[in-house]
Amino acid sequence: MSDEAERPVGVGPHPRPWPDDPRLDPALLAGGDRRNVVDRYRYWRRDAIMADLDRRRHPFHVAVENWQHDFNIGTVVRNANAFLAAEVHIVGRRRWNRRGAMVTDRYQHVRHHATIEEFTAWAGEAGLPLVGIDILPGATPLEAARLPECCVLVFGQEGPGLSEGMQAACAVVHSITQYGSTRSLNAGVASGIAMHTWVRQHVG
């Protein structure tokens, strides 16, 4: 095993005297901060981190269907945190596997909608068009698309992809062009590609 693999994550206790900053957590200053956060947030309280992220969040949302307890949802949430999405929407089953989120769900707004109708009603009231991401007949290549600045990127689940009801609710559906032998990408990978596409188009 390499020295890098053995090196602990994060930082140890902060030397005294401690900084006079209300965002800092005394327990973390005393015991060290081993959380999966970027260096700028070392020793910060969780609510302080959320408040800082909320001031900078991008105006796109992410939604993923969860009818069969999709294990990729944790990765979708982790990607949403990485690309600073406004919110993640889980449509269908409330329970989802948080392991893949790597604790990033603590810093990411996640909302549940029991049905497609409930979700689409929310999106309509918010004035956000639904942009489906799936390999479907008639879908336009994501590489050639211009994504709306304010929208919801919608993903189906592993296997069936977007449900018929969700397909009908989407204003447009884009596909990610593939060149190998696999039939599709899972929602975790597809969401990262789509979110990064949005970032490339809208973040200076």
C-alpha positions in Angstrom: 0.0 0.0 0.0 1.3 3.5 -0.9 1.9 6.3 1.5 -0.8 8.2 -0.2 -3.4 5.5 0.4 -2.4 5.4 4.1 -2.6 9.2 4.5 -5.7 10.2 6.5 -8.3 12.4 4.8 -8.8 15.9 6.0 -7.0 17.8 8.7 -6.3 17.3 12.4 -7.1 19.6 15.4 -6.6 23.3 14.7 -3.8 24.9 16.6 -4.7 27.4 19.2 -5.6 30.2 19.4 -8.7 29.3 17.3 -9.9 31.8 14.6 -12.7 34.0 15.6 -15.2 33.0 13.0 -18.8 32.1 13.8 -18.9 29.7 10.8 -16.4 27.3 12.5 -17.5 24.3 14.6 -15.7 24.1 18.0 -15.9 20.3 18.0 -14.2 20.1 14.6 -11.5 22.6 15.6 -10.8 20.5 18.7 -10.9 17.1 17.1 -10.1 17.6 13.5 -12.1 17.6 10.3 -12.1 14.3 8.3 -15.2 15.1 6.2 -15.4 14.8 2.4 -15.4 18.6 1.8 -13.2 20.9 -0.1 -10.4 22.7 1.8 -12.3 26.0 2.0 -14.9 24.4 4.2 -12.5 22.8 6.7 -13.8 23.2 10.3 -17.0 24.9 9.0 -20.4 24.0 10.6 -22.7 22.0 8.3 -25.4 24.8 8.3 -22.7 27.4 7.4 -21.6 25.3 4.5 -25.2 24.9 3.2 -25.7 28.7 3.6 -22.6 29.4 1.5 -23.6 26.9 -1.2 -27.1 28.3 -1.3 -25.7 31.7 -2.2 -23.9 30.3 -5.2 -26.2 27.5 -6.5 -26.9 27.2 -10.2 -30.4 27.6 -11.5 -30.7 24.1 -12.9 -32.4 21.2 -11.1 -32.0 17.4 -11.5 -34.7 14.8 -11.3 -34.4 11.0 -11.3 -37.2 8.4 -11.3 -37.1 5.8 -8.6 -39.8 3.2 -9.2 -37.5 0.1 -8.7 -35.1 1.4 -5.9 -32.4 2.5 -8.4 -28.9 2.2 -6.8 -27.6 5.0 -9.1 -29.5 7.8 -7.3 -26.7 8.3 -4.8 -24.3 9.0 -7.6 -26.8 11.5 -9.1 -26.9 13.3 -5.8 -23.1 13.4 -5.5 -22.9 14.8 -9.1 -25.5 17.4 -8.3 -23.5 18.5 -5.3 -20.3 18.6 -7.4 -21.9 20.8 -10.1 -23.9 22.9 -7.6 -27.4 22.0 -8.8 -30.2 23.9 -7.1 -32.0 20.8 -6.0 -32.4 17.1 -6.7 -35.9 15.6 -7.1 -36.6 12.0 -6.5 -39.8 10.9 -8.3 -41.4 7.7 -7.1 -40.2 5.7 -4.1 -39.1 7.9 -1.2 -36.3 5.5 -0.1 -33.1 5.5 -2.0 -29.6 4.1 -1.4 -27.5 6.9 0.1 -24.2 5.1 0.0 -23.3 6.3 -3.5 -23.8 9.9 -2.4 -20.7 9.7 -0.2 -22.4 12.0 2.4 -22.9 14.8 -0.1 -26.7 14.6 0.5 -26.0 16.5 3.7 -25.1 19.6 1.6 -27.6 19.1 -1.3 -31.3 19.9 -1.3 -33.2 16.8 -2.1 -37.0 16.8 -2.6 -39.4 13.8 -3.0 -42.4 13.6 -5.3 -44.6 10.6 -5.0 -45.9 10.7 -8.6 -45.0 12.2 -12.0 -48.1 14.4 -11.8 -47.0 15.8 -8.5 -43.5 16.5 -9.9 -44.7 18.1 -13.1 -47.1 20.3 -11.2 -44.2 21.6 -9.1 -42.1 22.2 -12.2 -45.0 24.0 -13.9 -45.5 26.3 -10.9 -41.7 26.9 -10.9 -41.7 27.7 -14.6 -39.0 25.1 -15.3 -39.0 23.1 -18.5 -38.2 19.4 -18.2 -35.3 18.2 -20.3 -35.1 14.4 -20.5 -31.8 12.6 -21.0 -32.3 9.2 -22.5 -31.6 7.1 -25.6 -35.0 7.3 -27.3 -36.1 7.4 -30.9 -36.2 11.0 -32.0 -33.9 12.2 -29.2 -31.5 14.9 -30.3 -27.8 14.6 -29.4 -26.9 16.3 -26.2 -23.6 17.4 -27.8 -25.4 19.6 -30.3 -28.1 20.9 -27.9 -28.3 24.2 -26.1 -29.7 23.6 -22.6 -32.0 26.2 -21.0 -30.3 28.1 -18.2 -33.3 27.4 -15.9 -34.5 23.8 -16.3 -34.8 20.4 -14.8 -32.5 17.6 -16.2 -34.6 14.4 -15.9 -33.2 10.9 -15.8 -34.8 7.5 -15.8 -33.6 4.5 -13.9 -31.2 1.7 -14.8 -32.8 -0.5 -17.4 -36.1 1.0 -18.4 -34.9 4.6 -18.7 -37.5 7.3 -18.7 -41.0 6.1 -18.1 -43.7 6.8 -20.7 -45.3 9.3 -18.4 -42.1 11.2 -17.9 -41.3 11.1 -21.5 -44.6 12.8 -22.3 -43.9 15.5 -19.6 -40.6 16.4 -21.1 -40.4 19.4 -23.4 -37.4 17.8 -25.2 -35.3 14.7 -24.8 -31.6 14.6 -25.6 -29.4 11.5 -25.9 -25.7 11.0 -25.2 -24.0 9.6 -28.2 -22.1 6.4 -27.6 -19.6 4.6 -29.7 -19.1 1.2 -28.1 -21.1 -2.0 -27.7 -23.1 -1.1 -24.5 -26.8 -0.3 -25.0 -27.0 2.6 -22.5 -25.3 4.5 -19.7 -26.6 4.3 -16.2 -28.2 7.3 -14.6 -25.1 8.1 -12.5 -22.8 8.5 -15.5 -25.4 10.1 -17.7 -26.2 12.7 -15.0 -22.6 13.7 -14.7 -22.2 14.2 -18.4 -25.4 16.2 -18.7 -24.6 18.4 -15.7 -21.1 19.1 -17.0 -22.7 20.0 -20.4 -24.9 22.6 -18.6 -21.9 24.0 -16.7 -19.8 24.4 -19.9 -22.7 26.3 -21.5 -23.7 28.6 -18.7 -20.9 29.0 -16.2 -18.3 31.7 -17.2 
